[in-house]
Amino acid sequence: MAVQIKQVHSPRGVARTLYRLPIWLFRLHLGWLLMKRFLLLTHVGRKSGLPRQTILEVLQYDRGKERYVVFAGWGAQADWVKNIEKTPQVVIQVGQRPFQAQAIHLLPEEAETVVLAYARRYPHLFRILLRIMLGYRIGGTEEDVRTLARQSTIIAFEALPPRTS
């Protein structure tokens, strides 16, 4: 069973700076170092209308659909989640390649499948990230992971067809 062991909030101050350091890899054209494990999300601020950026870990990549699935570590209250709810058209960059994409909230059943596959691929990393980032201690059962996935915000970014002029 997933048990919340501490209340975790979005990082502030030095911690926020550390979480944002990978953005500089993309700005220095070194995003390829992160391979397909992380993406740079550029979205529109819901209040300011200005471009905003965040780094997200990729839970699943589907080459056929050109689709990247991510876990909202700070939940539905994360600024980037609120921003894409208002403006779901975003730009994502994986490695050196930026492209237009549409943000889509996954249905609970699909979220379960994606999170369960990730937990099976990276069991120790999965538990550590949950404890540090979300403040959860999770049991090792499949039902625990499914429950967590149903309670979480899982987003897919699907590539949009290139614009023709």
C-alpha positions as CSV (number, residue, x, y, z in Angstrom):
1,M,0.0,0.0,0.0
2,A,1.2,3.5,-0.8
3,V,1.6,5.4,2.5
4,Q,2.3,9.1,2.5
5,I,5.2,9.6,5.0
6,K,5.7,13.3,4.5
7,Q,4.1,16.3,2.8
8,V,6.2,17.4,-0.2
9,H,5.9,20.7,-2.0
10,S,7.4,22.0,-5.2
11,P,11.0,22.9,-4.7
12,R,12.0,26.4,-3.8
13,G,15.3,28.3,-3.6
14,V,18.5,26.2,-4.0
15,A,16.5,23.0,-4.6
16,R,14.6,24.6,-7.4
17,T,17.8,25.7,-9.0
18,L,19.2,22.2,-8.8
19,Y,16.1,20.6,-10.4
20,R,16.3,23.1,-13.2
21,L,20.0,22.5,-14.0
22,P,19.3,20.0,-16.8
23,I,17.5,22.8,-18.7
24,W,21.0,24.2,-19.3
25,L,22.1,21.0,-21.0
26,F,19.4,21.6,-23.6
27,R,20.3,25.3,-23.9
28,L,23.9,24.4,-24.4
29,H,22.8,21.8,-27.1
30,L,23.8,18.9,-24.9
31,G,20.3,17.5,-24.4
32,W,21.4,14.4,-26.3
33,L,23.3,13.5,-23.1
34,L,19.9,12.8,-21.4
35,M,19.0,10.5,-24.3
36,K,15.2,9.7,-24.3
37,R,15.1,9.5,-20.5
38,F,14.3,13.2,-20.1
39,L,12.5,15.8,-22.2
40,L,12.4,19.6,-22.1
41,L,8.9,20.9,-22.0
42,T,8.2,24.4,-23.2
43,H,4.7,25.5,-22.4
44,V,2.8,28.8,-22.1
45,G,2.2,30.4,-18.7
46,R,-1.5,30.5,-17.9
47,K,-1.3,33.9,-16.3
48,S,1.7,35.6,-18.0
49,G,1.3,34.1,-21.5
50,L,5.1,33.8,-21.5
51,P,7.0,30.6,-22.4
52,R,8.0,28.5,-19.5
53,Q,10.3,25.4,-19.4
54,T,10.6,22.3,-17.2
55,I,12.5,19.0,-17.4
56,L,10.5,15.8,-17.1
57,E,11.5,12.2,-16.8
58,V,10.0,10.0,-19.5
59,L,8.1,7.0,-18.2
60,Q,7.3,5.5,-21.6
61,Y,8.2,6.3,-25.2
62,D,6.1,5.0,-28.1
63,R,8.0,5.3,-31.3
64,G,5.0,4.5,-33.5
65,K,2.8,7.2,-32.1
66,E,5.8,9.6,-31.4
67,R,4.4,9.8,-27.9
68,Y,6.2,10.5,-24.6
69,V,4.5,9.8,-21.2
70,V,5.5,11.6,-18.0
71,F,4.6,11.5,-14.3
72,A,3.7,14.9,-12.7
73,G,5.9,14.5,-9.7
74,W,4.2,17.4,-7.8
75,G,0.8,16.4,-8.9
76,A,-2.1,18.3,-10.5
77,Q,-1.0,21.4,-8.6
78,A,2.3,21.7,-10.4
79,D,2.4,25.0,-12.4
80,W,3.3,23.2,-15.7
81,V,0.3,20.9,-15.3
82,K,-2.0,23.9,-14.7
83,N,-0.5,25.6,-17.7
84,I,-1.0,22.7,-20.1
85,E,-4.5,22.4,-19.0
86,K,-5.1,25.9,-20.3
87,T,-2.9,25.6,-23.4
88,P,-2.3,21.9,-24.3
89,Q,-0.2,22.7,-27.4
90,V,3.4,22.6,-26.3
91,V,6.9,22.1,-27.6
92,I,9.0,19.2,-26.4
93,Q,12.6,18.6,-27.0
94,V,14.2,15.2,-26.7
95,G,17.9,15.2,-27.4
96,Q,18.6,17.8,-30.1
97,R,15.1,17.6,-31.7
98,P,12.3,20.0,-30.7
99,F,8.8,19.5,-32.0
100,Q,5.2,20.5,-31.5
101,A,3.1,18.2,-29.3
102,Q,-0.4,18.0,-27.7
103,A,-0.6,17.3,-24.0
104,I,-3.2,14.6,-23.0
105,H,-4.2,13.4,-19.6
106,L,-4.1,9.6,-19.5
107,L,-7.1,7.7,-18.4
108,P,-6.6,5.7,-15.1
109,E,-6.4,2.3,-16.8
110,E,-3.7,3.4,-19.2
111,A,-1.8,5.3,-16.4
112,E,-1.8,2.0,-14.4
113,T,-0.3,0.1,-17.4
114,V,2.5,2.8,-18.0
115,V,3.4,3.2,-14.3
116,L,3.4,-0.5,-13.7
117,A,5.8,-1.1,-16.7
118,Y,8.1,1.6,-15.4
119,A,8.1,0.2,-11.8
120,R,9.0,-3.2,-13.3
121,R,11.8,-1.8,-15.4
122,Y,13.3,0.3,-12.6
123,P,12.0,-1.0,-9.2
124,H,14.6,0.6,-6.9
125,L,14.7,3.9,-8.7
126,F,10.9,4.0,-8.7
127,R,10.7,3.5,-4.9
128,I,13.5,6.1,-4.3
129,L,11.8,8.7,-6.5
130,L,8.5,8.2,-4.9
131,R,10.0,8.6,-1.4
132,I,12.1,11.7,-2.2
133,M,9.9,13.5,-4.6
134,L,6.4,12.6,-3.5
135,G,6.9,11.6,0.1
136,Y,5.4,8.1,-0.4
137,R,6.6,4.8,0.8
138,I,5.1,2.1,-1.4
139,G,4.8,-1.6,-1.0
140,G,6.1,-3.9,-3.7
141,T,2.8,-5.3,-4.9
142,E,1.3,-4.7,-8.3
143,E,-1.9,-3.4,-6.6
144,D,0.1,-0.7,-4.7
145,V,1.5,0.6,-8.0
146,R,-1.9,0.5,-9.7
147,T,-3.4,2.5,-6.8
148,L,-0.7,5.1,-6.9
149,A,-1.1,5.4,-10.7
150,R,-4.8,6.0,-10.4
151,Q,-4.2,8.8,-7.8
152,S,-1.5,10.4,-9.9
153,T,-1.3,12.8,-12.8
154,I,0.1,11.1,-15.8
155,I,0.5,13.1,-19.1
156,A,1.2,12.0,-22.6
157,F,2.8,14.3,-25.2
158,E,1.9,13.3,-28.7
159,A,3.7,14.8,-31.6
160,L,1.6,17.0,-33.9
161,P,2.0,16.7,-37.7
162,P,4.5,19.2,-39.1
163,R,2.8,22.4,-40.3
164,T,2.7,22.9,-44.1
165,S,3.0,26.5,-45.3
